[in-house]
Amino acid sequence: MSSTAVLAPDVERRPARAPRRPAPARVRRLIGENLTAYGFLCGALVCFALFSWYPIVRGVLLSFQQVNFVTPAEWVGWQNFQTLFADPLFGIAWRNTLLFTGLALVVGFAVPFAVAIVLNELRHMKAYFRLVVYLPVMLPPVVVAILWKWFYDPGPGLFNSMLRMVGLPPLAWLNSADTSMLSLVLVATWAAMGSATLIYLAALQTIPGELYEAAELDGANLWQRLRHVTIPQTRFVLLIMMLMQIVATMQVFTEPYVMTGGGPEDSTVTVLLLLYRYAFTYNDFGTASALSLLLFVALGAFSALYLRLTRTKG
């Protein structure tokens, strides 16, 4: 028995082909796309450098200089900070600012969340009530301050007229050191409540309905559902909104500037209002820059600590 072997012909090994070079048109297109992307990137960097980074660096330098834009700037070191610490209004301004922030957290943080919960439970006219809540945000802050200043007017003001109608004595809303700060907090809360309410409402609508159904089956009442379902499910949004509100209220300026001018008895002088006085009343831009640097460092340190603590707890 013979076997025949079939031999496969030798296959010549061809050399590996060199990678194709892109056509000239494709190369030009790629170069054009990259140049366009880098052009937009450079434009953004230039805008940030001119309008964000340069003012910050310039402000830090000004805080160590004597600057009035009349005579040449003079390097004075820590003298501007010593001037601030020796000013009795420096401590008063920080105390008033912290008081405003604390009252804003009690009033301005809880009210929008409660309004969002009510809007989330509505079954009819949802769009109308959302528009009504958001309308104050569309008004300029100065217009809001002037409007509420008339509301607080001790004579023909709206609020005192309503008090007289029910037989109550009028209040010195902005003319008393006991009520002036709370009056400003009410204005700021009303003006900014719309944005916070819509953010809370969006967060509430992401909560699965099954969680509320399970809580109701377990016999949970309204407060228990709010405590064990609503707040835990919106915790991240609440923490971020709290941080944003604290940073914003620490920079309050429009309401005390337009409505009280810092009075009565310096009870509404805030850090930014004192900064404005140094810059545009005393013509001392160096000390004003030093105060802005202190506020920047304080808010930056607080934000970093706040984010670290909330991240650890999460």
KEKE-3310 file (N, C-alpha, C; in steps of 0.2 Angstrom, whole numbers, plus 5000, padded with zeros to 4 digits):
npx = (5004:5003:5007:5004:5011:5005:5012:5012:5013:5027:5025:5028:5035:5028:5034:5030:5017:5020:5013:4999:5001:4992:4981:4985:4974:4967:4976:4977:4964:4964:4974:4968:4957:4963:4969:4959:4952:4962:4963:4950:4952:4963:4957:4948:4957:4964:4953:4950:4962:4963:4951:4949:4960:4970:4964:4963:4977:4982:4974:4979:4992:4989:4984:4995:5000:5001:4988:4980:4977:4981:4993:5009:5010:5014:5024:5019:5019:5013:5005:4992:4984:4986:4980:4966:4964:4965:4953:4938:4926:4929:4928:4915:4909:4912:4905:4892:4890:4892:4881:4870:4872:4869:4856:4851:4853:4844:4831:4832:4836:4828:4815:4814:4816:4804:4794:4797:4794:4780:4776:4779:4770:4758:4744:4738:4739:4753:4764:4760:4762:4775:4781:4776:4784:4797:4797:4803:4817:4820:4819:4829:4842:4844:4831:4823:4827:4824:4810:4806:4811:4801:4791:4794:4793:4791:4780:4769:4771:4769:4769:4768:4755:4747:4748:4742:4729:4725:4725:4737:4753:4764:4780:4797:4805:4818:4824:4828:4840:4837:4828:4833:4843:4836:4826:4833:4837:4825:4822:4832:4830:4817:4821:4830:4824:4818:4826:4833:4822:4817:4828:4828:4816:4818:4827:4818:4809:4817:4816:4812:4795:4792:4798:4791:4779:4782:4786:4774:4766:4773:4768:4772:4772:4769:4780:4789:4791:4797:4809:4815:4815:4814:4824:4836:4837:4839:4851:4863:4861:4856:4867:4876:4869:4868:4882:4884:4875:4880:4892:4887:4879:4889:4894:4886:4879:4871:4858:4861:4868:4859:4847:4849:4861:4871:4867:4854:4865:4877:4873:4870:4882:4891:4904:4908:4902:4909:4921:4918:4917:4930:4936:4929:4925:4934:4945:4955:4962:4971:4969:4956:4958:4966:4956:4947:4955:4956:4943:4942:4951:4946:4933:4938:4945:4935:4926:4934:4936:4922:4919:4927:4923:4910:4912:4918:4908:4900)
npy = (4994:5010:5027:5043:5059:5075:5089:5106:5120:5131:5146:5162:5173:5189:5205:5215:5227:5245:5257:5266:5282:5297:5305:5320:5330:5325:5326:5340:5343:5337:5345:5357:5355:5353:5365:5373:5369:5371:5385:5389:5384:5392:5405:5404:5402:5415:5423:5419:5422:5436:5441:5434:5427:5437:5449:5443:5440:5454:5460:5454:5459:5472:5473:5474:5486:5504:5512:5524:5528:5541:5546:5538:5520:5513:5502:5494:5483:5474:5485:5489:5478:5480:5492:5488:5479:5488:5496:5499:5496:5485:5472:5473:5473:5460:5453:5457:5452:5438:5436:5439:5429:5418:5420:5419:5406:5400:5405:5408:5396:5385:5389:5389:5376:5370:5376:5370:5357:5358:5363:5351:5342:5347:5345:5352:5367:5368:5374:5387:5391:5388:5398:5410:5408:5410:5422:5434:5432:5436:5450:5465:5466:5479:5485:5476:5479:5493:5492:5484:5493:5503:5495:5493:5506:5518:5526:5527:5514:5497:5486:5492:5498:5487:5482:5492:5491:5479:5483:5484:5490:5500:5495:5499:5495:5495:5505:5502:5495:5482:5475:5478:5469:5457:5461:5464:5451:5445:5451:5447:5433:5432:5437:5428:5416:5409:5402:5393:5385:5379:5371:5362:5357:5350:5340:5333:5327:5317:5307:5290:5284:5273:5272:5281:5274:5262:5267:5273:5261:5255:5263:5276:5293:5310:5318:5308:5302:5313:5315:5302:5298:5309:5319:5311:5307:5318:5323:5326:5337:5346:5349:5354:5366:5372:5376:5384:5394:5399:5405:5414:5423:5428:5437:5448:5463:5472:5474:5480:5491:5499:5500:5503:5508:5504:5507:5506:5513:5506:5493:5486:5485:5477:5466:5467:5480:5488:5486:5493:5506:5509:5508:5518:5528:5532:5532:5522:5510:5500:5495:5491:5481:5472:5469:5462:5451:5445:5441:5432:5422:5417:5412:5403:5394:5389:5383:5373:5365:5362:5354:5344:5338:5335:5325:5316:5311:5306)
npz = (5000:4995:4999:4995:4996:4997:4993:4998:4989:4989:4997:4993:5004:5007:5008:5023:5021:5020:5031:5025:5020:5025:5014:5006:5007:5018:5028:5028:5033:5045:5052:5051:5059:5072:5074:5075:5086:5096:5094:5100:5113:5117:5116:5126:5137:5137:5140:5153:5159:5158:5164:5175:5182:5181:5188:5201:5204:5203:5213:5225:5225:5226:5239:5247:5244:5244:5237:5227:5215:5211:5215:5213:5215:5231:5240:5254:5263:5276:5281:5277:5282:5295:5297:5294:5305:5316:5314:5321:5314:5307:5315:5318:5305:5301:5311:5308:5296:5298:5306:5297:5288:5296:5299:5286:5283:5292:5288:5274:5269:5273:5269:5254:5252:5258:5251:5239:5241:5243:5230:5223:5227:5222:5211:5201:5191:5191:5183:5183:5197:5198:5190:5197:5208:5203:5198:5206:5204:5191:5192:5193:5206:5212:5210:5217:5230:5231:5230:5241:5251:5250:5255:5268:5273:5286:5286:5275:5271:5264:5273:5287:5285:5283:5296:5304:5299:5305:5318:5325:5331:5322:5315:5316:5304:5296:5303:5315:5326:5330:5322:5309:5302:5301:5293:5281:5278:5275:5263:5254:5254:5248:5235:5230:5231:5221:5212:5220:5224:5212:5209:5221:5218:5206:5211:5220:5212:5207:5216:5218:5217:5224:5236:5244:5244:5250:5263:5267:5268:5279:5289:5291:5295:5289:5293:5296:5284:5277:5284:5283:5270:5260:5264:5265:5252:5245:5249:5244:5236:5245:5253:5244:5240:5252:5254:5243:5247:5259:5254:5246:5254:5263:5255:5254:5248:5241:5247:5260:5256:5247:5255:5268:5270:5279:5292:5305:5317:5313:5312:5301:5293:5282:5277:5263:5261:5269:5263:5251:5255:5259:5247:5238:5246:5255:5247:5247:5240:5242:5256:5254:5245:5253:5262:5254:5251:5263:5265:5254:5257:5269:5264:5255:5263:5272:5262:5258:5270:5272:5261:5263:5275:5273:5262:5269:5278:5269)
capx = (5000:5008:5004:5006:5011:5004:5016:5009:5018:5030:5022:5033:5033:5029:5036:5024:5016:5021:5007:4997:5001:4986:4981:4986:4968:4965:4981:4975:4958:4966:4978:4963:4952:4967:4971:4952:4951:4967:4961:4945:4955:4967:4953:4945:4962:4965:4947:4951:4968:4961:4945:4948:4967:4974:4962:4965:4984:4982:4971:4984:4997:4987:4983:5002:5003:4997:4986:4974:4977:4983:5000:5012:5009:5020:5024:5019:5019:5007:5002:4985:4981:4986:4974:4960:4963:4964:4947:4932:4921:4931:4925:4907:4907:4912:4900:4885:4890:4890:4874:4866:4873:4866:4849:4849:4852:4838:4825:4832:4838:4822:4809:4814:4815:4797:4790:4798:4790:4773:4775:4780:4764:4753:4742:4735:4742:4760:4768:4758:4765:4783:4782:4776:4789:4803:4797:4807:4823:4820:4820:4836:4843:4843:4824:4820:4829:4820:4803:4805:4812:4795:4787:4796:4793:4787:4774:4764:4774:4764:4769:4765:4748:4743:4748:4737:4723:4723:4725:4744:4757:4769:4787:4803:4809:4824:4826:4829:4845:4835:4825:4835:4846:4831:4822:4837:4837:4819:4822:4837:4827:4812:4824:4834:4821:4815:4831:4834:4816:4817:4833:4825:4810:4821:4829:4813:4806:4821:4815:4807:4789:4791:4801:4786:4774:4784:4785:4767:4764:4775:4764:4776:4768:4772:4787:4794:4793:4802:4815:4819:4815:4815:4830:4842:4838:4841:4856:4869:4859:4855:4874:4879:4865:4870:4888:4883:4871:4884:4897:4884:4877:4894:4896:4880:4881:4866:4853:4863:4870:4853:4841:4851:4868:4875:4864:4856:4870:4881:4870:4870:4888:4894:4911:4908:4900:4915:4926:4916:4919:4937:4938:4926:4923:4941:4950:4961:4961:4975:4966:4950:4961:4967:4950:4944:4960:4954:4937:4944:4955:4941:4928:4941:4946:4928:4924:4938:4934:4916:4919:4931:4919:4904:4914:4920:4902:4896)
capy = (5000:5016:5033:5049:5065:5081:5095:5112:5124:5136:5152:5167:5178:5196:5210:5219:5234:5251:5260:5271:5289:5300:5309:5328:5333:5323:5329:5347:5343:5336:5351:5363:5354:5354:5372:5376:5367:5375:5392:5390:5383:5398:5410:5403:5404:5422:5426:5418:5426:5443:5443:5430:5426:5444:5452:5440:5442:5461:5461:5451:5464:5479:5472:5475:5492:5510:5514:5528:5530:5548:5545:5531:5515:5512:5495:5496:5477:5473:5490:5489:5474:5483:5497:5485:5476:5494:5499:5496:5493:5478:5467:5474:5471:5453:5450:5458:5447:5431:5436:5439:5422:5413:5421:5417:5399:5398:5407:5407:5389:5381:5391:5387:5368:5369:5378:5365:5351:5360:5363:5344:5339:5350:5341:5357:5373:5368:5378:5394:5392:5389:5405:5415:5408:5411:5429:5438:5431:5440:5457:5467:5467:5486:5486:5473:5483:5499:5490:5482:5499:5506:5491:5494:5513:5518:5530:5524:5508:5492:5482:5495:5499:5481:5481:5497:5488:5474:5486:5483:5496:5500:5493:5502:5489:5497:5511:5499:5490:5475:5472:5479:5464:5452:5464:5463:5444:5443:5454:5443:5427:5433:5438:5422:5409:5405:5398:5387:5381:5375:5366:5357:5353:5345:5335:5330:5323:5311:5302:5285:5284:5267:5273:5284:5269:5258:5271:5273:5254:5254:5267:5282:5299:5315:5320:5303:5302:5319:5314:5296:5297:5315:5322:5307:5306:5325:5325:5329:5343:5351:5350:5359:5372:5376:5379:5390:5400:5402:5409:5420:5427:5431:5443:5452:5470:5476:5476:5485:5498:5502:5500:5505:5512:5502:5509:5511:5512:5502:5487:5482:5486:5470:5466:5471:5487:5491:5486:5498:5512:5510:5510:5523:5534:5534:5532:5518:5504:5495:5492:5488:5475:5468:5466:5457:5445:5441:5437:5427:5417:5414:5408:5397:5389:5386:5379:5367:5361:5360:5349:5338:5335:5332:5320:5310:5309:5303)
capz = (5000:4994:5001:4992:5000:4994:4995:4997:4985:4993:4997:4994:5009:5004:5014:5026:5018:5024:5032:5021:5022:5024:5008:5008:5009:5024:5032:5029:5037:5052:5054:5052:5065:5078:5075:5077:5093:5100:5094:5105:5119:5118:5117:5133:5142:5137:5144:5160:5161:5158:5168:5182:5185:5182:5194:5207:5206:5204:5220:5230:5225:5229:5246:5250:5242:5245:5230:5227:5208:5210:5216:5211:5220:5235:5243:5262:5266:5280:5284:5275:5286:5302:5297:5295:5312:5320:5313:5325:5310:5304:5319:5317:5299:5301:5315:5305:5290:5300:5308:5291:5285:5300:5298:5280:5284:5296:5284:5267:5267:5274:5265:5247:5252:5260:5245:5233:5243:5242:5223:5221:5229:5218:5205:5196:5190:5193:5179:5185:5203:5197:5187:5202:5213:5200:5195:5209:5202:5185:5194:5195:5213:5215:5210:5223:5236:5231:5231:5248:5255:5251:5259:5275:5275:5292:5285:5270:5268:5264:5279:5292:5283:5285:5303:5306:5297:5310:5325:5328:5331:5316:5317:5313:5301:5294:5307:5322:5325:5332:5316:5302:5299:5299:5287:5275:5276:5271:5256:5251:5254:5243:5229:5228:5233:5215:5209:5225:5224:5206:5210:5225:5215:5202:5215:5223:5206:5205:5221:5216:5221:5227:5242:5248:5245:5256:5269:5269:5270:5286:5294:5292:5294:5284:5295:5295:5276:5275:5288:5282:5263:5256:5265:5263:5245:5242:5254:5241:5233:5250:5255:5239:5240:5258:5253:5239:5250:5263:5251:5243:5259:5265:5251:5253:5247:5238:5251:5265:5252:5245:5259:5275:5270:5285:5298:5310:5322:5310:5313:5294:5289:5280:5274:5256:5262:5272:5257:5246:5259:5259:5240:5235:5250:5258:5241:5249:5237:5245:5261:5251:5242:5259:5265:5249:5251:5269:5263:5249:5261:5273:5261:5252:5269:5274:5257:5258:5275:5272:5256:5266:5280:5269:5259:5274:5281:5264)
cpx = (5004:5004:5008:5006:5010:5007:5013:5015:5021:5027:5027:5030:5034:5031:5030:5024:5017:5014:5005:4998:4995:4987:4982:4980:4966:4970:4979:4969:4960:4969:4973:4959:4956:4968:4964:4951:4956:4966:4956:4948:4959:4963:4950:4951:4964:4959:4948:4957:4966:4956:4945:4955:4970:4971:4963:4972:4985:4979:4976:4989:4995:4986:4990:5005:4998:4995:4980:4973:4978:4990:5003:5011:5015:5019:5024:5019:5012:5003:4994:4981:4981:4981:4968:4959:4962:4957:4942:4927:4923:4928:4917:4905:4907:4906:4893:4885:4889:4883:4869:4866:4869:4858:4846:4848:4846:4831:4826:4834:4832:4816:4809:4813:4807:4793:4791:4794:4782:4771:4775:4774:4758:4751:4739:4739:4750:4764:4766:4762:4772:4785:4782:4782:4796:4803:4802:4815:4825:4821:4827:4837:4841:4835:4821:4821:4825:4813:4802:4807:4805:4790:4788:4796:4789:4781:4769:4766:4768:4763:4765:4757:4744:4743:4743:4730:4720:4724:4732:4748:4762:4776:4792:4807:4816:4828:4828:4835:4843:4831:4828:4839:4841:4827:4826:4837:4830:4819:4827:4834:4822:4815:4827:4830:4819:4820:4832:4828:4816:4823:4831:4820:4813:4824:4824:4810:4810:4820:4810:4801:4788:4793:4795:4780:4776:4784:4778:4764:4767:4772:4768:4772:4772:4779:4792:4796:4798:4809:4819:4819:4817:4822:4836:4843:4840:4847:4861:4867:4859:4862:4877:4876:4867:4877:4888:4879:4876:4889:4893:4882:4883:4897:4890:4882:4875:4861:4855:4865:4864:4848:4843:4857:4872:4872:4858:4861:4875:4879:4870:4876:4891:4901:4912:4906:4906:4921:4925:4918:4926:4939:4936:4924:4930:4946:4956:4960:4966:4972:4960:4952:4963:4961:4947:4949:4958:4948:4938:4947:4950:4936:4932:4943:4940:4926:4927:4937:4927:4915:4922:4926:4913:4906:4916:4914:4898:4899)
cpy = (5006:5022:5039:5055:5071:5087:5101:5116:5129:5143:5158:5172:5185:5200:5214:5226:5240:5254:5266:5278:5293:5305:5317:5331:5331:5326:5337:5348:5342:5342:5356:5362:5355:5361:5375:5375:5371:5382:5393:5389:5390:5404:5410:5405:5411:5425:5425:5422:5433:5445:5439:5430:5433:5448:5450:5441:5449:5463:5459:5456:5470:5479:5474:5482:5498:5513:5518:5531:5537:5548:5538:5526:5514:5506:5497:5489:5476:5479:5491:5484:5476:5488:5494:5482:5482:5497:5496:5493:5486:5472:5467:5472:5463:5450:5451:5453:5440:5431:5436:5432:5417:5414:5419:5409:5396:5399:5405:5400:5384:5383:5389:5379:5367:5371:5373:5359:5352:5360:5355:5340:5341:5345:5346:5363:5373:5373:5385:5395:5392:5395:5410:5414:5411:5419:5434:5438:5435:5448:5459:5468:5474:5487:5483:5477:5489:5497:5488:5488:5503:5502:5492:5502:5514:5522:5526:5517:5502:5488:5485:5497:5493:5480:5486:5494:5483:5477:5485:5489:5495:5498:5497:5497:5490:5502:5508:5494:5483:5472:5473:5473:5459:5455:5463:5455:5442:5445:5449:5436:5427:5434:5432:5416:5405:5400:5392:5383:5377:5370:5360:5353:5348:5339:5330:5325:5317:5305:5296:5285:5278:5267:5276:5279:5264:5261:5271:5266:5253:5259:5274:5288:5304:5317:5314:5301:5307:5317:5308:5295:5304:5318:5318:5307:5312:5327:5329:5336:5348:5353:5355:5366:5376:5379:5385:5396:5403:5407:5415:5425:5431:5437:5448:5460:5475:5479:5481:5492:5502:5504:5504:5509:5510:5503:5505:5509:5506:5494:5483:5483:5479:5471:5469:5478:5491:5491:5492:5505:5514:5512:5516:5529:5536:5534:5528:5511:5498:5492:5489:5481:5470:5465:5461:5451:5441:5437:5431:5421:5413:5410:5402:5392:5386:5382:5372:5362:5358:5354:5343:5334:5332:5325:5314:5307:5305:5296)
cpz = (5000:4996:4997:4996:4996:4997:4993:4994:4990:4992:4998:4999:5006:5010:5016:5022:5023:5025:5027:5024:5020:5017:5010:5010:5016:5030:5034:5033:5044:5056:5056:5058:5072:5079:5077:5084:5098:5100:5099:5112:5121:5120:5124:5138:5142:5141:5151:5163:5162:5163:5174:5185:5186:5188:5200:5209:5207:5211:5225:5230:5228:5236:5250:5248:5244:5239:5231:5220:5206:5210:5214:5217:5224:5239:5251:5266:5270:5283:5283:5280:5293:5302:5298:5302:5317:5319:5317:5320:5307:5308:5318:5311:5298:5305:5312:5299:5292:5303:5302:5288:5289:5300:5291:5279:5287:5291:5277:5264:5268:5270:5258:5247:5254:5254:5239:5235:5242:5234:5220:5222:5225:5212:5200:5196:5192:5190:5182:5192:5203:5195:5192:5207:5210:5198:5199:5206:5195:5186:5196:5203:5216:5215:5215:5229:5237:5233:5238:5253:5256:5255:5267:5277:5281:5292:5281:5268:5269:5271:5285:5291:5285:5293:5306:5305:5303:5317:5328:5327:5325:5319:5313:5309:5299:5298:5314:5321:5327:5326:5309:5299:5297:5293:5280:5273:5273:5264:5252:5249:5248:5236:5226:5228:5226:5212:5214:5225:5218:5207:5215:5222:5210:5206:5218:5218:5204:5210:5218:5221:5225:5235:5247:5249:5250:5263:5272:5272:5277:5291:5295:5290:5289:5286:5295:5288:5274:5278:5285:5274:5259:5258:5264:5255:5241:5246:5250:5238:5239:5253:5250:5239:5247:5257:5249:5242:5255:5260:5248:5248:5263:5261:5249:5253:5245:5243:5257:5262:5250:5250:5266:5275:5276:5291:5299:5315:5320:5311:5306:5290:5288:5278:5268:5257:5264:5267:5252:5249:5258:5252:5237:5239:5253:5253:5243:5246:5239:5251:5259:5249:5248:5262:5261:5250:5257:5268:5259:5253:5265:5270:5257:5257:5271:5269:5257:5264:5275:5267:5259:5271:5277:5265:5264:5277:5276:5263)
residu = (MET:SER:SER:THR:ALA:VAL:LEU:ALA:PRO:ASP:VAL:GLU:ARG:ARG:PRO:ALA:ARG:ALA:PRO:ARG:ARG:PRO:ALA:PRO:ALA:ARG:VAL:ARG:ARG:LEU:ILE:GLY:GLU:ASN:LEU:THR:ALA:TYR:GLY:PHE:LEU:CYS:GLY:ALA:LEU:VAL:CYS:PHE:ALA:LEU:PHE:SER:TRP:TYR:PRO:ILE:VAL:ARG:GLY:VAL:LEU:LEU:SER:PHE:GLN:GLN:VAL:ASN:PHE:VAL:THR:PRO:ALA:GLU:TRP:VAL:GLY:TRP:GLN:ASN:PHE:GLN:THR:LEU:PHE:ALA:ASP:PRO:LEU:PHE:GLY:ILE:ALA:TRP:ARG:ASN:THR:LEU:LEU:PHE:THR:GLY:LEU:ALA:LEU:VAL:VAL:GLY:PHE:ALA:VAL:PRO:PHE:ALA:VAL:ALA:ILE:VAL:LEU:ASN:GLU:LEU:ARG:HIS:MET:LYS:ALA:TYR:PHE:ARG:LEU:VAL:VAL:TYR:LEU:PRO:VAL:MET:LEU:PRO:PRO:VAL:VAL:VAL:ALA:ILE:LEU:TRP:LYS:TRP:PHE:TYR:ASP:PRO:GLY:PRO:GLY:LEU:PHE:ASN:SER:MET:LEU:ARG:MET:VAL:GLY:LEU:PRO:PRO:LEU:ALA:TRP:LEU:ASN:SER:ALA:ASP:THR:SER:MET:LEU:SER:LEU:VAL:LEU:VAL:ALA:THR:TRP:ALA:ALA:MET:GLY:SER:ALA:THR:LEU:ILE:TYR:LEU:ALA:ALA:LEU:GLN:THR:ILE:PRO:GLY:GLU:LEU:TYR:GLU:ALA:ALA:GLU:LEU:ASP:GLY:ALA:ASN:LEU:TRP:GLN:ARG:LEU:ARG:HIS:VAL:THR:ILE:PRO:GLN:THR:ARG:PHE:VAL:LEU:LEU:ILE:MET:MET:LEU:MET:GLN:ILE:VAL:ALA:THR:MET:GLN:VAL:PHE:THR:GLU:PRO:TYR:VAL:MET:THR:GLY:GLY:GLY:PRO:GLU:ASP:SER:THR:VAL:THR:VAL:LEU:LEU:LEU:LEU:TYR:ARG:TYR:ALA:PHE:THR:TYR:ASN:ASP:PHE:GLY:THR:ALA:SER:ALA:LEU:SER:LEU:LEU:LEU:PHE:VAL:ALA:LEU:GLY:ALA:PHE:SER:ALA:LEU:TYR:LEU:ARG:LEU:THR:ARG:THR:LYS:GLY)
# end
